[in-house]
Amino acid sequence: MDRVFYGRVRVQKATCFLFFHEKGIVRNLIHYLKYRNQRQIGDFLGRWYGEILAADKALPALDMAIPVPLHPKKLKIRGYNQVSGFSGEIARRLCIPHREDLLLKSTHTQTQTRKSRLFRWEEQRPAFRVTNYSDLRGKKVLLMDDVITTGATLEACVKALKRAGEIEVYIATMAVVP
């Protein structure tokens, strides 16, 4: 996972829980989580992966967990952020604060599931902003998302978080497209 961000943005460590294949069970789980109001899937995956991360001796003591945010329009349509349950459960297992208030999506973009790598990268550049830099300065942050394909969304989030200065970013996702 670390290679996804190599040469693009500095990430201390990136990890994922599952592999996402176009015709696999993980695709179905995430589809039901995102589009069929099955929030308990995110909670379940977060509890499971949280136990694994809590037992990982190589993972340093983190200060907070932050889910990749949805734009308010998309949040209103969907009714929830599909990453929140996952990240909240991991935060609970790691005994760290779950902060959904520090990173906001300020630009509304269309779904990226069928877009090219270049288009995703171009579209995500100014999309995220931090609400309070002082809460992030000097911290070790676990940034979480559902699926990583090109890494453009997470790259844009990391860049926004890094503007706080002196911050270490770790990434955990539900799944990765191999």
C-alpha positions in Angstrom: 0.0 0.0 0.0 2.8 2.4 0.7 3.9 2.3 -2.9 0.6 3.9 -4.0 1.7 7.2 -2.4 5.4 7.0 -3.2 6.6 10.2 -4.8 3.2 11.8 -4.4 2.7 12.6 -0.7 4.5 11.5 2.5 2.5 8.9 4.4 4.1 7.1 7.4 2.3 3.8 6.6 -0.6 2.7 4.5 -2.6 -0.5 5.0 -5.8 -2.1 3.8 -8.0 -4.8 5.2 -9.3 -6.6 2.1 -8.9 -6.9 -1.7 -11.6 -5.4 -3.9 -12.3 -7.4 -7.1 -14.9 -6.4 -9.6 -16.9 -9.7 -9.1 -16.0 -10.5 -5.5 -17.7 -10.6 -2.2 -15.8 -7.5 -1.0 -17.3 -5.5 -3.9 -20.8 -6.7 -2.8 -20.2 -5.8 0.9 -19.0 -2.3 0.0 -21.8 -1.8 -2.5 -24.4 -2.7 0.2 -22.7 -0.4 2.7 -22.6 2.6 0.4 -25.8 2.2 -1.7 -28.2 -0.1 0.2 -28.1 1.6 3.7 -26.3 -1.4 5.3 -24.3 0.7 7.8 -23.7 -2.3 10.1 -21.2 -3.7 7.5 -18.9 -0.7 8.1 -19.2 -1.2 11.9 -18.5 -4.9 11.6 -15.4 -4.4 9.3 -14.2 -1.7 11.7 -14.5 -3.9 14.7 -12.7 -6.7 13.0 -9.9 -4.7 11.5 -9.6 -2.6 14.6 -8.8 -5.7 16.6 -6.1 -6.6 14.1 -4.6 -3.0 14.2 -4.8 -2.9 18.0 -2.6 -6.1 18.2 -0.1 -4.7 15.7 3.0 -3.9 17.7 4.6 -2.0 14.8 1.8 0.6 14.8 2.8 3.6 17.0 0.5 5.2 19.5 -1.9 7.3 17.3 -3.6 10.6 18.4 -6.8 10.4 16.4 -8.8 8.8 13.6 -10.3 10.8 10.8 -12.6 9.4 8.1 -12.5 10.7 4.6 -15.5 13.1 4.6 -18.4 13.3 2.2 -19.6 16.6 0.7 -22.7 17.8 2.5 -24.8 17.3 -0.6 -23.8 13.6 -0.9 -24.2 13.2 2.8 -27.7 14.5 2.6 -28.6 12.1 -0.2 -26.9 9.0 1.3 -27.9 9.9 4.9 -24.5 8.8 6.3 -20.8 8.7 5.6 -20.0 5.0 4.8 -16.5 5.4 6.3 -17.7 6.7 9.7 -18.8 3.4 11.2 -15.6 1.7 10.0 -13.3 4.5 11.3 -15.3 4.9 14.5 -15.0 1.3 15.5 -11.3 1.3 14.7 -10.8 4.4 16.8 -12.7 2.7 19.7 -10.4 -0.4 19.4 -7.3 1.8 19.4 -8.7 4.0 22.2 -8.2 7.2 20.3 -10.6 10.1 19.5 -12.7 9.8 16.3 -12.7 13.3 14.7 -15.2 13.9 11.9 -15.0 17.7 12.4 -11.4 18.4 11.3 -11.5 17.5 7.6 -14.3 18.7 5.3 -15.0 18.1 1.7 -15.6 21.6 0.3 -16.0 20.7 -3.4 -18.9 18.5 -4.7 -17.7 15.9 -7.2 -19.5 13.2 -9.1 -18.8 9.6 -8.2 -15.3 8.5 -9.2 -16.0 4.8 -9.6 -15.7 4.9 -13.4 -13.1 7.7 -13.8 -9.5 7.5 -15.0 -6.5 7.9 -12.7 -5.6 11.3 -14.2 -9.2 12.6 -13.9 -9.4 11.5 -10.3 -6.1 13.2 -9.4 -7.1 16.5 -11.2 -10.6 16.6 -9.6 -9.4 16.0 -6.0 -6.8 18.7 -5.7 -8.8 21.5 -4.0 -11.6 19.3 -2.7 -10.7 19.1 1.0 -10.0 21.6 3.8 -9.1 21.5 7.4 -11.2 23.3 10.0 -8.7 23.6 12.9 -5.0 23.3 12.2 -4.0 23.6 15.9 -5.8 20.4 16.7 -3.6 18.6 14.2 -0.2 20.1 14.7 2.3 17.6 16.0 -0.2 14.7 15.9 -0.2 11.2 14.5 -3.4 10.8 12.5 -5.0 7.7 11.1 -6.9 8.7 8.0 -9.5 6.1 6.8 -11.4 5.5 3.6 -13.5 2.7 2.1 -11.8 1.7 -1.2 -8.5 2.8 -2.6 -8.1 2.6 -6.4 -5.7 5.3 -7.5 -5.1 7.0 -4.2 -6.2 10.4 -5.5 -8.8 11.1 -2.8 -6.5 10.1 0.0 -3.6 12.0 -1.5 -5.8 15.2 -1.6 -6.8 14.6 2.1 -3.2 14.1 3.1 -2.1 17.3 1.4 -4.9 19.2 3.2 -3.9 17.6 6.6 -0.2 18.3 6.0 -0.9 22.1 5.8 -1.2 21.9 9.6 2.6 21.2 9.8 4.4 18.6 11.8 1.8 15.9 11.3 2.3 12.2 10.7 -0.4 10.6 8.6 -1.1 6.8 8.6 -3.8 5.4 6.2 -6.1 2.4 6.7 -8.8 1.4 4.2 -11.5 -1.2 4.0 -10.2 -2.4 0.7 -7.8 -1.9 -2.2 -8.2 -2.6 -5.9 -5.1 -4.7 -6.7 
